[in-house]
Amino acid sequence: MLALTSHAYRLGVMTELSERTKANMDVVLEETCRQLPHGGDHDSRRFIAERLIEAAQSGHSTLGELGIVARRALAELMGKGG
């Protein structure tokens, strides 16, 4: 899980995320991290979660949109060597 409270932080500004959006973020994070060894280490999961938060705060909150963001973050991680 993302361990989010009802708020996400970006540039020092607190933004409320809906329960649906947070649930979608959790689902996408878990599905994406299954592709990493042992479900991903803390830094990898955090990297992907931060990308998901940024996307959600920009209005991208569907499973499809968040999935694209997570897959791009995963590809970036894999390109960096994990």
N, C-alpha and C positions, 0 to 999 in steps of 0.2 A: 504494500500500500504506500501511497505517497506521504502519509503522515501529515496531511494538510489539516490545518484548522479550517474554519469557515472563511479564512482570508488568505490571499497570496500576496506576496510583496514584490514590487518591481520599482526600481529607482526610488526607493523610499516612500512610495505611494502604496497604500493598502487598497486592494481591489477585491470586492466580494465575488466569489465564484458560486454558481448554483450547485445544489446537491447533485443534479444530473451531470453537470460538467465534471465535478470531482469524481463521480462514479465512473464516467467515461475515461477519465485520465487514469484511474486505478486499473481499469480493465486493460487499457492500451499498454500501460507500463508493464504489467505482469506478462501480457502476451509477448511483448517485444523482448523482455529480459529472459524469457524462456530460451531464446536463441543464443544466449551467452552461457559460457560454462558455469555451472552451479547457480544459475539465475542471475549472474552478474555480481560484481563486487560493489561496494558502497559507492565508490567514485563513478563507476559506469552508470549505476541506477540514478544517481544524483544528476549526472549530466543529462540523461534522457528526461528525467522529471523536470529539470529546469527548462528544457526546451518545450515540454508540454505546458508548463505554467505560462511561459511567454506566449505560446500560441493561443491558449485559452483566454488570456487577458486581451488578446488582439481580436477576439470574437470567434475563434475557430474552436468549436466545442463538440462537434459530432464525432462519433467513433471513426468515421472515415477520414475526416480532417486531421484528427489527432494521430491516427494510425500513420498517415503520411509523414507527419512531423517526427514521430518516433522512429520510423524506418530510416528517415534521413539522418537523424541523430545517431542511430545504430551504425549506419554506413560510415559516418564520419569517425565514430569511435574505432571501427574496424580498420579504417584507413590509417589511423594513428597507431595501430598496433595493439588495440585492445583497451 
